[in-house]
């Protein structure tokens, strides 16, 4: 049985500052990944949250009907 553990991975941009410290700036974009192999590609963070939610619901529905 395939478990669906969809998660949103925010994409950050690294800026290296004088002195050597690295800042991870959010870009407003994200990727959805799931343990079943789903990968949404880069979408907006808002869209990513929707995709992850829909995917979890879809997986739950498939289980109920399968
Ligand atoms: Zn999945």
PDB file of the backbone (N, CA, C, O) and the ligand in Angstrom, with CONECT records:
HET     ZN  A 101       1
ATOM      1  N   UNK A   1       0.843  -1.197   0.000  1.00  0.00           N
ATOM      2  CA  UNK A   1       0.000   0.000   0.000  1.00  0.00           C
ATOM      3  C   UNK A   1       0.878   1.247   0.000  1.00  0.00           C
ATOM      4  O   UNK A   1       1.850   1.345   0.749  1.00  0.00           O
ATOM      5  N   UNK A   2       0.518   2.179  -0.844  1.00  0.00           N
ATOM      6  CA  UNK A   2       1.291   3.415  -0.942  1.00  0.00           C
ATOM      7  C   UNK A   2       0.755   4.435   0.058  1.00  0.00           C
ATOM      8  O   UNK A   2      -0.430   4.770   0.051  1.00  0.00           O
ATOM      9  N   UNK A   3       1.634   4.914   0.901  1.00  0.00           N
ATOM     10  CA  UNK A   3       1.258   5.990   1.813  1.00  0.00           C
ATOM     11  C   UNK A   3       1.425   7.328   1.106  1.00  0.00           C
ATOM     12  O   UNK A   3       2.394   7.535   0.376  1.00  0.00           O
ATOM     13  N   UNK A   4       0.491   8.222   1.322  1.00  0.00           N
ATOM     14  CA  UNK A   4       0.600   9.553   0.739  1.00  0.00           C
ATOM     15  C   UNK A   4       0.956  10.560   1.819  1.00  0.00           C
ATOM     16  O   UNK A   4       0.105  10.968   2.609  1.00  0.00           O
ATOM     17  N   UNK A   5       2.178  10.942   1.846  1.00  0.00           N
ATOM     18  CA  UNK A   5       2.632  11.953   2.793  1.00  0.00           C
ATOM     19  C   UNK A   5       3.105  13.157   1.983  1.00  0.00           C
ATOM     20  O   UNK A   5       4.302  13.412   1.846  1.00  0.00           O
ATOM     21  N   UNK A   6       2.129  13.888   1.453  1.00  0.00           N
ATOM     22  CA  UNK A   6       2.456  15.044   0.613  1.00  0.00           C
ATOM     23  C   UNK A   6       2.951  16.182   1.482  1.00  0.00           C
ATOM     24  O   UNK A   6       2.383  16.467   2.537  1.00  0.00           O
ATOM     25  N   UNK A   7       3.993  16.817   1.042  1.00  0.00           N
ATOM     26  CA  UNK A   7       4.475  17.978   1.780  1.00  0.00           C
ATOM     27  C   UNK A   7       4.928  19.066   0.816  1.00  0.00           C
ATOM     28  O   UNK A   7       5.319  18.808  -0.322  1.00  0.00           O
ATOM     29  N   UNK A   8       4.859  20.278   1.315  1.00  0.00           N
ATOM     30  CA  UNK A   8       5.230  21.450   0.525  1.00  0.00           C
ATOM     31  C   UNK A   8       6.644  21.846   0.913  1.00  0.00           C
ATOM     32  O   UNK A   8       6.943  22.089   2.082  1.00  0.00           O
ATOM     33  N   UNK A   9       7.484  21.903  -0.069  1.00  0.00           N
ATOM     34  CA  UNK A   9       8.861  22.323   0.185  1.00  0.00           C
ATOM     35  C   UNK A   9       9.042  23.720  -0.392  1.00  0.00           C
ATOM     36  O   UNK A   9       9.057  23.908  -1.608  1.00  0.00           O
ATOM     37  N   UNK A  10       9.178  24.682   0.487  1.00  0.00           N
ATOM     38  CA  UNK A  10       9.372  26.063   0.047  1.00  0.00           C
ATOM     39  C   UNK A  10      10.730  26.237  -0.612  1.00  0.00           C
ATOM     40  O   UNK A  10      11.726  25.641  -0.201  1.00  0.00           O
ATOM     41  N   UNK A  11      10.742  27.060  -1.633  1.00  0.00           N
ATOM     42  CA  UNK A  11      12.004  27.325  -2.334  1.00  0.00           C
ATOM     43  C   UNK A  11      12.586  28.623  -1.802  1.00  0.00           C
ATOM     44  O   UNK A  11      11.922  29.659  -1.778  1.00  0.00           O
ATOM     45  N   UNK A  12      13.797  28.546  -1.391  1.00  0.00           N
ATOM     46  CA  UNK A  12      14.475  29.735  -0.879  1.00  0.00           C
ATOM     47  C   UNK A  12      15.665  30.067  -1.771  1.00  0.00           C
ATOM     48  O   UNK A  12      16.212  29.223  -2.481  1.00  0.00           O
ATOM     49  N   UNK A  13      16.026  31.315  -1.698  1.00  0.00           N
ATOM     50  CA  UNK A  13      17.178  31.776  -2.466  1.00  0.00           C
ATOM     51  C   UNK A  13      18.267  32.109  -1.465  1.00  0.00           C
ATOM     52  O   UNK A  13      18.018  32.785  -0.467  1.00  0.00           O
ATOM     53  N   UNK A  14      19.445  31.645  -1.727  1.00  0.00           N
ATOM     54  CA  UNK A  14      20.543  31.914  -0.795  1.00  0.00           C
ATOM     55  C   UNK A  14      21.242  33.204  -1.169  1.00  0.00           C
ATOM     56  O   UNK A  14      21.678  33.384  -2.306  1.00  0.00           O
ATOM     57  N   UNK A  15      21.342  34.089  -0.212  1.00  0.00           N
ATOM     58  CA  UNK A  15      22.185  35.256  -0.430  1.00  0.00           C
ATOM     59  C   UNK A  15      23.330  35.189   0.544  1.00  0.00           C
ATOM     60  O   UNK A  15      23.130  35.036   1.748  1.00  0.00           O
ATOM     61  N   UNK A  16      24.511  35.302   0.029  1.00  0.00           N
ATOM     62  CA  UNK A  16      25.692  35.250   0.882  1.00  0.00           C
ATOM     63  C   UNK A  16      26.115  36.679   1.200  1.00  0.00           C
ATOM     64  O   UNK A  16      26.390  37.482   0.309  1.00  0.00           O
ATOM     65  N   UNK A  17      26.157  36.963   2.473  1.00  0.00           N
ATOM     66  CA  UNK A  17      26.460  38.316   2.924  1.00  0.00           C
ATOM     67  C   UNK A  17      27.942  38.449   3.254  1.00  0.00           C
ATOM     68  O   UNK A  17      28.633  37.465   3.516  1.00  0.00           O
ATOM     69  N   UNK A  18      28.400  39.678   3.233  1.00  0.00           N
ATOM     70  CA  UNK A  18      29.779  39.897   3.677  1.00  0.00           C
ATOM     71  C   UNK A  18      29.946  39.364   5.094  1.00  0.00           C
ATOM     72  O   UNK A  18      29.096  39.616   5.948  1.00  0.00           O
ATOM     73  N   UNK A  19      30.991  38.656   5.352  1.00  0.00           N
ATOM     74  CA  UNK A  19      31.173  38.038   6.653  1.00  0.00           C
ATOM     75  C   UNK A  19      30.883  36.545   6.567  1.00  0.00           C
ATOM     76  O   UNK A  19      31.217  35.785   7.476  1.00  0.00           O
ATOM     77  N   UNK A  20      30.256  36.129   5.457  1.00  0.00           N
ATOM     78  CA  UNK A  20      30.129  34.710   5.189  1.00  0.00           C
ATOM     79  C   UNK A  20      28.831  34.066   5.629  1.00  0.00           C
ATOM     80  O   UNK A  20      28.634  32.873   5.398  1.00  0.00           O
ATOM     81  N   UNK A  21      27.918  34.836   6.272  1.00  0.00           N
ATOM     82  CA  UNK A  21      26.675  34.175   6.674  1.00  0.00           C
ATOM     83  C   UNK A  21      25.705  34.129   5.503  1.00  0.00           C
ATOM     84  O   UNK A  21      25.683  35.020   4.654  1.00  0.00           O
ATOM     85  N   UNK A  22      24.926  33.096   5.480  1.00  0.00           N
ATOM     86  CA  UNK A  22      24.037  32.839   4.354  1.00  0.00           C
ATOM     87  C   UNK A  22      22.595  33.033   4.801  1.00  0.00           C
ATOM     88  O   UNK A  22      22.160  32.483   5.812  1.00  0.00           O
ATOM     89  N   UNK A  23      21.881  33.813   4.041  1.00  0.00           N
ATOM     90  CA  UNK A  23      20.475  34.051   4.333  1.00  0.00           C
ATOM     91  C   UNK A  23      19.624  33.288   3.327  1.00  0.00           C
ATOM     92  O   UNK A  23      19.887  33.320   2.125  1.00  0.00           O
ATOM     93  N   UNK A  24      18.600  32.600   3.830  1.00  0.00           N
ATOM     94  CA  UNK A  24      17.678  31.889   2.942  1.00  0.00           C
ATOM     95  C   UNK A  24      16.418  32.728   2.799  1.00  0.00           C
ATOM     96  O   UNK A  24      15.589  32.781   3.708  1.00  0.00           O
ATOM     97  N   UNK A  25      16.282  33.373   1.672  1.00  0.00           N
ATOM     98  CA  UNK A  25      15.121  34.235   1.455  1.00  0.00           C
ATOM     99  C   UNK A  25      14.013  33.439   0.796  1.00  0.00           C
ATOM    100  O   UNK A  25      14.250  32.745  -0.192  1.00  0.00           O
ATOM    101  N   UNK A  26      12.808  33.532   1.331  1.00  0.00           N
ATOM    102  CA  UNK A  26      11.696  32.864   0.661  1.00  0.00           C
ATOM    103  C   UNK A  26      11.432  33.512  -0.701  1.00  0.00           C
ATOM    104  O   UNK A  26      11.536  34.731  -0.838  1.00  0.00           O
ATOM    105  N   UNK A  27      11.099  32.717  -1.686  1.00  0.00           N
ATOM    106  CA  UNK A  27      10.868  33.241  -3.029  1.00  0.00           C
ATOM    107  C   UNK A  27       9.382  33.310  -3.359  1.00  0.00           C
ATOM    108  O   UNK A  27       8.995  33.822  -4.410  1.00  0.00           O
ATOM    109  N   UNK A  28       8.539  32.785  -2.443  1.00  0.00           N
ATOM    110  CA  UNK A  28       7.103  32.747  -2.744  1.00  0.00           C
ATOM    111  C   UNK A  28       6.741  31.578  -3.637  1.00  0.00           C
ATOM    112  O   UNK A  28       5.607  31.467  -4.102  1.00  0.00           O
ATOM    113  N   UNK A  29       7.707  30.710  -3.876  1.00  0.00           N
ATOM    114  CA  UNK A  29       7.472  29.543  -4.724  1.00  0.00           C
ATOM    115  C   UNK A  29       7.793  28.269  -3.958  1.00  0.00           C
ATOM    116  O   UNK A  29       8.550  28.285  -2.987  1.00  0.00           O
ATOM    117  N   UNK A  30       7.217  27.184  -4.402  1.00  0.00           N
ATOM    118  CA  UNK A  30       7.375  25.937  -3.682  1.00  0.00           C
ATOM    119  C   UNK A  30       7.141  24.757  -4.621  1.00  0.00           C
ATOM    120  O   UNK A  30       6.631  24.910  -5.731  1.00  0.00           O
ATOM    121  N   UNK A  31       7.525  23.591  -4.147  1.00  0.00           N
ATOM    122  CA  UNK A  31       7.312  22.342  -4.865  1.00  0.00           C
ATOM    123  C   UNK A  31       6.551  21.413  -3.926  1.00  0.00           C
ATOM    124  O   UNK A  31       6.830  21.373  -2.728  1.00  0.00           O
ATOM    125  N   UNK A  32       5.594  20.668  -4.465  1.00  0.00           N
ATOM    126  CA  UNK A  32       4.903  19.656  -3.671  1.00  0.00           C
ATOM    127  C   UNK A  32       5.510  18.303  -4.001  1.00  0.00           C
ATOM    128  O   UNK A  32       5.653  17.928  -5.164  1.00  0.00           O
ATOM    129  N   UNK A  33       5.861  17.584  -2.951  1.00  0.00           N
ATOM    130  CA  UNK A  33       6.369  16.228  -3.142  1.00  0.00           C
ATOM    131  C   UNK A  33       5.558  15.284  -2.271  1.00  0.00           C
ATOM    132  O   UNK A  33       5.032  15.668  -1.227  1.00  0.00           O
ATOM    133  N   UNK A  34       5.471  14.048  -2.721  1.00  0.00           N
ATOM    134  CA  UNK A  34       4.745  13.052  -1.939  1.00  0.00           C
ATOM    135  C   UNK A  34       5.531  11.753  -1.970  1.00  0.00           C
ATOM    136  O   UNK A  34       6.292  11.479  -2.899  1.00  0.00           O
ATOM    137  N   UNK A  35       5.322  10.966  -0.932  1.00  0.00           N
ATOM    138  CA  UNK A  35       6.025   9.687  -0.836  1.00  0.00           C
ATOM    139  C   UNK A  35       5.628   8.736  -1.962  1.00  0.00           C
ATOM    140  O   UNK A  35       6.333   7.760  -2.217  1.00  0.00           O
ATOM    141  N   UNK A  36       4.499   9.009  -2.646  1.00  0.00           N
ATOM    142  CA  UNK A  36       4.076   8.147  -3.757  1.00  0.00           C
ATOM    143  C   UNK A  36       4.817   8.470  -5.037  1.00  0.00           C
ATOM    144  O   UNK A  36       4.692   7.751  -6.029  1.00  0.00           O
ATOM    145  N   UNK A  37       5.597   9.561  -5.023  1.00  0.00           N
ATOM    146  CA  UNK A  37       6.363   9.910  -6.213  1.00  0.00           C
ATOM    147  C   UNK A  37       5.880  11.183  -6.876  1.00  0.00           C
ATOM    148  O   UNK A  37       6.510  11.670  -7.815  1.00  0.00           O
ATOM    149  N   UNK A  38       4.768  11.731  -6.401  1.00  0.00           N
ATOM    150  CA  UNK A  38       4.268  12.986  -6.954  1.00  0.00           C
ATOM    151  C   UNK A  38       5.287  14.093  -6.806  1.00  0.00           C
ATOM    152  O   UNK A  38       5.898  14.257  -5.750  1.00  0.00           O
ATOM    153  N   UNK A  39       5.465  14.851  -7.871  1.00  0.00           N
ATOM    154  CA  UNK A  39       6.236  16.081  -7.763  1.00  0.00           C
ATOM    155  C   UNK A  39       5.572  17.096  -8.672  1.00  0.00           C
ATOM    156  O   UNK A  39       5.442  16.881  -9.877  1.00  0.00           O
ATOM    157  N   UNK A  40       5.155  18.201  -8.083  1.00  0.00           N
ATOM    158  CA  UNK A  40       4.325  19.161  -8.820  1.00  0.00           C
ATOM    159  C   UNK A  40       5.131  20.027  -9.759  1.00  0.00           C
ATOM    160  O   UNK A  40       4.581  20.606 -10.695  1.00  0.00           O
ATOM    161  N   UNK A  41       6.411  20.125  -9.527  1.00  0.00           N
ATOM    162  CA  UNK A  41       7.179  21.161 -10.203  1.00  0.00           C
ATOM    163  C   UNK A  41       7.022  22.462  -9.433  1.00  0.00           C
ATOM    164  O   UNK A  41       6.315  22.520  -8.427  1.00  0.00           O
ATOM    165  N   UNK A  42       7.675  23.488  -9.907  1.00  0.00           N
ATOM    166  CA  UNK A  42       7.670  24.755  -9.182  1.00  0.00           C
ATOM    167  C   UNK A  42       6.384  25.514  -9.467  1.00  0.00           C
ATOM    168  O   UNK A  42       6.055  25.806 -10.617  1.00  0.00           O
ATOM    169  N   UNK A  43       5.666  25.828  -8.395  1.00  0.00           N
ATOM    170  CA  UNK A  43       4.431  26.601  -8.488  1.00  0.00           C
ATOM    171  C   UNK A  43       4.475  27.658  -7.389  1.00  0.00           C
ATOM    172  O   UNK A  43       5.409  27.683  -6.587  1.00  0.00           O
ATOM    173  N   UNK A  44       3.471  28.528  -7.349  1.00  0.00           N
ATOM    174  CA  UNK A  44       3.433  29.493  -6.252  1.00  0.00           C
ATOM    175  C   UNK A  44       3.161  28.759  -4.946  1.00  0.00           C
ATOM    176  O   UNK A  44       2.586  27.671  -4.944  1.00  0.00           O
ATOM    177  N   UNK A  45       3.576  29.359  -3.841  1.00  0.00           N
ATOM    178  CA  UNK A  45       3.403  28.720  -2.537  1.00  0.00           C
ATOM    179  C   UNK A  45       1.918  28.467  -2.244  1.00  0.00           C
ATOM    180  O   UNK A  45       1.565  27.451  -1.647  1.00  0.00           O
ATOM    181  N   UNK A  46       1.071  29.378  -2.660  1.00  0.00           N
ATOM    182  CA  UNK A  46      -0.377  29.222  -2.447  1.00  0.00           C
ATOM    183  C   UNK A  46      -0.897  28.020  -3.224  1.00  0.00           C
ATOM    184  O   UNK A  46      -1.646  27.200  -2.694  1.00  0.00           O
ATOM    185  N   UNK A  47      -0.496  27.929  -4.470  1.00  0.00           N
ATOM    186  CA  UNK A  47      -0.911  26.814  -5.320  1.00  0.00           C
ATOM    187  C   UNK A  47      -0.369  25.490  -4.768  1.00  0.00           C
ATOM    188  O   UNK A  47      -1.053  24.467  -4.799  1.00  0.00           O
ATOM    189  N   UNK A  48       0.849  25.526  -4.271  1.00  0.00           N
ATOM    190  CA  UNK A  48       1.455  24.313  -3.716  1.00  0.00           C
ATOM    191  C   UNK A  48       0.635  23.777  -2.552  1.00  0.00           C
ATOM    192  O   UNK A  48       0.429  22.569  -2.427  1.00  0.00           O
ATOM    193  N   UNK A  49       0.165  24.691  -1.697  1.00  0.00           N
ATOM    194  CA  UNK A  49      -0.651  24.279  -0.549  1.00  0.00           C
ATOM    195  C   UNK A  49      -1.942  23.628  -1.039  1.00  0.00           C
ATOM    196  O   UNK A  49      -2.399  22.641  -0.462  1.00  0.00           O
ATOM    197  N   UNK A  50      -2.534  24.182  -2.108  1.00  0.00           N
ATOM    198  CA  UNK A  50      -3.766  23.616  -2.661  1.00  0.00           C
ATOM    199  C   UNK A  50      -3.518  22.237  -3.256  1.00  0.00           C
ATOM    200  O   UNK A  50      -4.309  21.313  -3.064  1.00  0.00           O
ATOM    201  N   UNK A  51      -2.411  22.111  -3.979  1.00  0.00           N
ATOM    202  CA  UNK A  51      -2.084  20.820  -4.614  1.00  0.00           C
ATOM    203  C   UNK A  51      -1.894  19.744  -3.543  1.00  0.00           C
ATOM    204  O   UNK A  51      -2.399  18.629  -3.680  1.00  0.00           O
ATOM    205  N   UNK A  52      -1.164  20.081  -2.476  1.00  0.00           N
ATOM    206  CA  UNK A  52      -0.910  19.109  -1.411  1.00  0.00           C
ATOM    207  C   UNK A  52      -2.221  18.684  -0.756  1.00  0.00           C
ATOM    208  O   UNK A  52      -2.435  17.506  -0.468  1.00  0.00           O
ATOM    209  N   UNK A  53      -3.095  19.668  -0.525  1.00  0.00           N
ATOM    210  CA  UNK A  53      -4.385  19.403   0.094  1.00  0.00           C
ATOM    211  C   UNK A  53      -5.239  18.508  -0.811  1.00  0.00           C
ATOM    212  O   UNK A  53      -5.794  17.504  -0.366  1.00  0.00           O
ATOM    213  N   UNK A  54      -5.332  18.889  -2.081  1.00  0.00           N
ATOM    214  CA  UNK A  54      -6.115  18.110  -3.048  1.00  0.00           C
ATOM    215  C   UNK A  54      -5.574  16.696  -3.159  1.00  0.00           C
ATOM    216  O   UNK A  54      -6.337  15.734  -3.248  1.00  0.00           O
ATOM    217  N   UNK A  55      -4.258  16.576  -3.154  1.00  0.00           N
ATOM    218  CA  UNK A  55      -3.639  15.259  -3.314  1.00  0.00           C
ATOM    219  C   UNK A  55      -3.971  14.365  -2.128  1.00  0.00           C
ATOM    220  O   UNK A  55      -4.287  13.189  -2.302  1.00  0.00           O
ATOM    221  N   UNK A  56      -3.898  14.924  -0.911  1.00  0.00           N
ATOM    222  CA  UNK A  56      -4.230  14.138   0.283  1.00  0.00           C
ATOM    223  C   UNK A  56      -5.692  13.709   0.239  1.00  0.00           C
ATOM    224  O   UNK A  56      -6.022  12.565   0.550  1.00  0.00           O
ATOM    225  N   UNK A  57      -6.561  14.633  -0.149  1.00  0.00           N
ATOM    226  CA  UNK A  57      -7.989  14.305  -0.251  1.00  0.00           C
ATOM    227  C   UNK A  57      -8.220  13.233  -1.303  1.00  0.00           C
ATOM    228  O   UNK A  57      -8.982  12.289  -1.094  1.00  0.00           O
ATOM    229  N   UNK A  58      -7.547  13.397  -2.439  1.00  0.00           N
ATOM    230  CA  UNK A  58      -7.693  12.444  -3.544  1.00  0.00           C
ATOM    231  C   UNK A  58      -7.226  11.068  -3.109  1.00  0.00           C
ATOM    232  O   UNK A  58      -7.854  10.063  -3.439  1.00  0.00           O
ATOM    233  N   UNK A  59      -6.131  11.018  -2.371  1.00  0.00           N
ATOM    234  CA  UNK A  59      -5.593   9.759  -1.899  1.00  0.00           C
ATOM    235  C   UNK A  59      -6.545   9.106  -0.918  1.00  0.00           C
ATOM    236  O   UNK A  59      -6.748   7.892  -0.954  1.00  0.00           O
ATOM    237  N   UNK A  60      -7.135   9.918  -0.034  1.00  0.00           N
ATOM    238  CA  UNK A  60      -8.088   9.388   0.946  1.00  0.00           C
ATOM    239  C   UNK A  60      -9.325   8.849   0.248  1.00  0.00           C
ATOM    240  O   UNK A  60      -9.874   7.818   0.635  1.00  0.00           O
ATOM    241  N   UNK A  61      -9.763   9.575  -0.803  1.00  0.00           N
ATOM    242  CA  UNK A  61     -10.937   9.163  -1.572  1.00  0.00           C
ATOM    243  C   UNK A  61     -10.660   7.851  -2.288  1.00  0.00           C
ATOM    244  O   UNK A  61     -11.498   6.949  -2.303  1.00  0.00           O
ATOM    245  N   UNK A  62      -9.491   7.756  -2.874  1.00  0.00           N
ATOM    246  CA  UNK A  62      -9.118   6.542  -3.605  1.00  0.00           C
ATOM    247  C   UNK A  62      -9.093   5.338  -2.668  1.00  0.00           C
ATOM    248  O   UNK A  62      -9.525   4.243  -3.030  1.00  0.00           O
ATOM    249  N   UNK A  63      -8.579   5.558  -1.457  1.00  0.00           N
ATOM    250  CA  UNK A  63      -8.534   4.474  -0.461  1.00  0.00           C
ATOM    251  C   UNK A  63      -9.950   4.026  -0.092  1.00  0.00           C
ATOM    252  O   UNK A  63     -10.232   2.831   0.001  1.00  0.00           O
ATOM    253  N   UNK A  64     -10.840   5.014   0.116  1.00  0.00           N
ATOM    254  CA  UNK A  64     -12.206   4.715   0.537  1.00  0.00           C
ATOM    255  C   UNK A  64     -12.933   3.908  -0.536  1.00  0.00           C
ATOM    256  O   UNK A  64     -13.771   3.059  -0.232  1.00  0.00           O
ATOM    257  N   UNK A  65     -12.598   4.186  -1.796  1.00  0.00           N
ATOM    258  CA  UNK A  65     -13.304   3.540  -2.908  1.00  0.00           C
ATOM    259  C   UNK A  65     -12.555   2.326  -3.442  1.00  0.00           C
ATOM    260  O   UNK A  65     -13.086   1.571  -4.257  1.00  0.00           O
ATOM    261  N   UNK A  66     -11.324   2.140  -2.982  1.00  0.00           N
ATOM    262  CA  UNK A  66     -10.511   1.102  -3.581  1.00  0.00           C
ATOM    263  C   UNK A  66     -10.689  -0.199  -2.847  1.00  0.00           C
ATOM    264  O   UNK A  66     -10.076  -1.202  -3.212  1.00  0.00           O
TER     265      UNK A  66
HETATM  266 ZN    ZN A 101       0.790  10.712  -2.974  1.00  0.00          ZN
END
